[in-house]
């Protein structure tokens, strides 16, 4: 029998206090996460404290946070919701990609440049 329980392994439901869903459903894999600078981390669980410390230098996506913490995305979303509610974390949608110009416009610019050379 393969024993997959290693030292330090904590079940996801323990990390989230038994909750399977976040209090808000606003997190996407590419939602950007940034820690507030002034909120004290005393009293936070070790996982929440690590999450806040990870995001203090700059914003990371939800997927990046989950990867760095080696936690399932669903668990990270629950932790993030708690931290947003407590004021430790700010989130925002990623900046949308700029709309690409139409091929016709690009061709006209290229033709104009060629005509000048």
PyMOL commands that set and color helices and strands:
alter all, ss='L'
color gray80, all
select helices_A, chain A and resi 12-15+46-56+62-69+73-86+103-116
alter helices_A, ss='H'
color red, helices_A
select strands_A, chain A and resi 32-35+60-61+89-92
alter strands_A, ss='S'
color yellow, strands_A
deselect
rebuild
show_as cartoon
